[in-house]
């Protein structure tokens, strides 16, 4: 391959990036492996289609990520060469207005939702409670015991 051919091939390679790597560089997942798992589970869509980890991501692609009960819709603004600080990662994408509103509504719902720990009336059983349970289980009649 000549130098001219190598120079012309370099910009073409920089025009796209693997989806799992982009999600890792943009700091949506801690590792590329976790990003690939989420993609394989069908929780990531690119331009409205289910994706695979090796799918190419380009500038202006729309990515939809389902995480923790919410859906994030992103517009790809750039491709990073390597993972860096969060401030740099935020420049790689823009979240849609609908997605931002949905995130805020989910935060409000969590804020005013019922705390599961408060709904529990009794805590951990005491030693006496455990003895009563064992005693009750020993004397309980069951159809299977016959």
Buried (B, 14 or more C-beta within 10 A) or exposed (E): EEEEEEEEEEEEEEEBBBBBBBBBBBBBBEEBEBBBBBBEEEBBBBEEEEBEBEBEBEEEBEBBBBEEEEBBBBBBEEBBEEEEEEEBBEEBBBBBEEBEEBBEEBEEEEEEEEEEEEEEEEEEEEEEEEEEEEEEEEEEEEEEEE
